Amino acid sequence: MESQQQSAQSTDGLQSGGAYMQQNQRAVTTLRLVEMKQKAQKIVCLTAYDALIARILDDAGVDVLLVGDSVGNVVQGHETTIPVTLEDIIYHTKAVKRGASRSLIVADMPFMSYQVHPDEAFRNAGRLMKEAGAGAVKLEGGQRVVEAVSRMTAAGIPVMGHLGLTPQSINQFGSYRPRGRARDEAEEIMNDAKALEEAGAFAIVLEKIPSPLAASISSLLTIPTIGIGAGAGCDGQILVYTDMLGLTLDFNPRFVRRYESLHERITAAVTNYAHDVRAEVFPNENESYQ
């Protein structure tokens, strides 16, 4: 009975998703995201690192594809995002660009690509737009990056901010604990959000902060907020697609909902393939040229 209910819910989801796509074929832009906030339409975001996945997510109606520096963890096997380079992000953004046609593609600015000087940040953001084809860039931090954000947005480079838990600062923080629980830290995040909006940011990711704080920031700003571990009060949500699809097993934060168990399904498929090869039942005559 439970599996039948889950199947029915899944079918309902596919049907509603198809209806949504029929009504929302136009490309997503930064202006469109602001319009969605004004209309109280939730924004759907996921990470992507290659053309194949980008095509699937784009076809499924995802509004924003973030070429995140999480590529360092997911694709490159690093423990943190720190080793990711600007060249890495350019390479993967190009691939995602080739796979998507509707979604807004946002490229993460990796560690040390924008912290040194606003001029360098501006040049690197320009490369992500010009060479990689990104529709926008994302960078972490509040007051300390406002000058760089202002410089970019004045030149026509759309910028998405990122507050709360900022993974590039993990060596400073020392842990991945939630941010903004203390009153002074909550006030700092609130002030940083205001500063980013005033500097011209078109959206802000709020990561791992208390849901009441995220809801307050979302209601205060005219630009959309994208939550990850920040509750339902944000204007949209983002997850790393490998977490959401159950491809990763060793990362289990409370904010990740697994919609599939692809690690198990892929392992089973590969095991069956290996068995058939060793048993000499693949390929058969119909799978061979005569």
N, C-alpha and C positions, 0 to 999 in steps of 0.2 A: 504494500500500500504506500509506504513512504517513497519507494523508488518511482512509483507511478506519479505521485504528487510532484516529486522533483522533476520528472520528465515533463509533466504538464507545465510547470513553472518555466522550465528551459524553453519549451516551445512558445510559451507566451512571450518570453524575452526575445526570441528570434523574430516573432511576428511584429512586436512593437518596435524592435530595432529596424526591421525592414520598412515599416511605415515611416519611421523617423527619417531614414535615408531618402525616401521618396520625396519628402517635404523639405529636405535640407541638403540639396545637391551643391549649392554654391560654395566656393572655397571659403575657408575660415581665415579671417584676418584679425588683427589686433582690435580694429573697430568693432568687428562682429562680436568679439568676446565681451566688450563693454556693453554692447546692445543686449547680449544674453543676460548679463547681470541685471540690467535695467528691467528686463522682462521676467526675471526670476527663473531663467532657464539654466539648469546646472551644466557646467562645463566638464567634459570627459577628457582626461589626459592620461597618457601612458608613455613610458620610455620606448625608444626604438634605436637600433644600432645598425641595421642592414636593410637592404631593399626588400627582401622577401617578407620579413616581419612588418615592415612599414606598409607594404601593399595590403597585407591581411588586416592590419589595424585600421588603415585608411578605409578599406572596403566595409569594415564593420561600423564605421561612423564615429571613430575617435576624433575629437575636435583638435587636440594639440598633441603632437609627437615631440617629446623632449629627447634630444640626443644628449643624454646625461653623461656627466663624468663618472657615473656608476658603471660605465663601460669598463672602467678599470677593475671593478669587482667581478662583473658578470662575464665579460669576454676575455679580459686579460689575466684574470686570476690573482689580482693584487688584493691585499688585505684592506687597503684604503683607496681613496680616489686621488691621493697626492701624486702618484707617479704619472698620471695621465697628462699628455702634452697637447698643445694647441694643434699640432699636426695630426694627432690621433683624432681629435674632434672634427677637424676639417675632413679627414678621410671618411669617417662614419657619417657625417652630415651629408656629404655628397651621395653616399649610398642610399640613405634614407630619402633624400630628395628624389632620387630616381625611382623609388618605389611608391611614393605618395603623390596624390593629385589634389586632394581636398583639404587635408589636415594642415594646420599651421605648424611649421617646423621650427622649433626653438633649439638653438645650440648652446650648450653649457660652455661658459668660459672657465677653463681649468685653472688649477692653482698656479699662481705666479704669472698669469696672463693679463691681470688687470690691477694687481695690488701695488705694483712698483710706482707707477706714475699715471695720471689720467691720459697723457699723450700716448703712452704705450697701450693702455687699455683701449683707447679709441682706435688705434691702428689694428690691434688684434681683433676687435669687434668687426672692423671693416673687412678684414680677411674672411671672417666667418660668413659675412653677408655676400661679398663679392666672389670669393673663390669657392665656397662651399654651397652657396645658394640658400642659406638659412633665411627664414622670414623674421627672425628675432634672435636675440641673445639673452642668456640668463647669467646673473652673477650673484654671489653671496655677499651679505653684509648690509649695514644701514648707513649711518652717518659717514663712515669712513670711505664709502664708495659713491657718495652723492655727487661729488664733483665729476667723477667719471661718467655717471649716469646722465647728468645734465649735458655734458659734452657730447655724448652719443646721441641722445634724443634730439638735441638741437640740430644735429647733422642728418637726422632722418633714420637713425638706427633704433628700432624698437627694443626696449629693455624690459625684461622680467626680473623682478627682485626675488630674493630668497632670505627669509628670516626664521628665527627659532633655532632649531638644530641645524647647523651649517657644517656638513661633513668635512669640508676643506680645513676647518679649524679644529679638527678632532685632537690634534696634538696639543692645542692650547687648552681645550676643555677637559681632555683626559678621559672622557667617556661619552657614550651615546645617550645619556640620560635626557629626559624631557627638559625643555627650557621654559622659562616664564612662570614657574610656580612661585618663586619669590616675588614680592611686590615690586622691588626695585628693578628686577630683570623684566617683569611684565611691562612696567612703564617704559623701559628702554626699548622693548620690541614695539610697543605702541608708537612711540616717538619716531622710531626708525621707519615704520610703515608710512607715517605721515610724510616724513622727509623724502622717501622714495617716490611717493605719489607727486609731491611738489616738484621733484626733479624731473618728472616726465615719464616714470615707469608706467607701463600699460597694465601690469598685473604683478602680483606678489605670491610666491609660494610660501606657505606657513607650515613648517615641519615640526612635528612633535612638540606642540605647545598645548596647554589646557584648552579644551573646547570652548569654555566661556570667554576666554581671552580671544580666541580666533573669531568667535561670533561677534564680539565687540569691535574688533578691527574690521571685519567684513562689513558691518553696518556703518562704520565711520567713513570708510573709503568709498570713492566713486568708481574706482577701478576694481576689477575682480580679484578675489583671493582664491588660490588653489591649495587645498589642504592635503597633507599626508600625515596621518596621526594627529590631526587637529580638529576632529569632530565634523559633524554634519552641517555646521553653521557657515562653512566656507561656500564660496560661489561655485567651486568645482573641486574635483578630487584627482589625484595622480597616484599611481603605483608603478613600481618597476615591473614590467610585463612578465619577467621570469618568475617573480614571486607570486603574482596573481594567477599564473597558469600552473603553479606547482612544479616548476622545473628545478627550483632550488629547494634543498631540504634542510640546510644548516642555518637558515635565517628565518626566525619565527616571531617577529614582533607582533604585538596585539593588534596593530592597525592593518595587518595584511589579511584579507579574505581570499582564500584559494578557491577559484572558480573551476579548476581542473586539477588533475593529478598527472600531469604529462610526464613527469620523471618515471613514474611507475609504468605508464602506458608505452612510452618509448623504450624503456628497458625490456618490457615484455616483447615488443615487436622485434627488437634487435636480437633478443634471445631466440625467438622463433626463426628469424632469418639465419642465424649462425647454425642452428640445428639443421635446417633444410640444406644448407651448403655442405655441412659435414656428412649428412646422411645421403648426399647425392640425389636429392629430390628437387633441388633448384640449381639450374634452370631445367624445366621440362621441355618437351618437343615444341609446344606452342610458344615457349619463350626463347626459342633458338631459331636462327636463320638456316635454311636448307639450301 
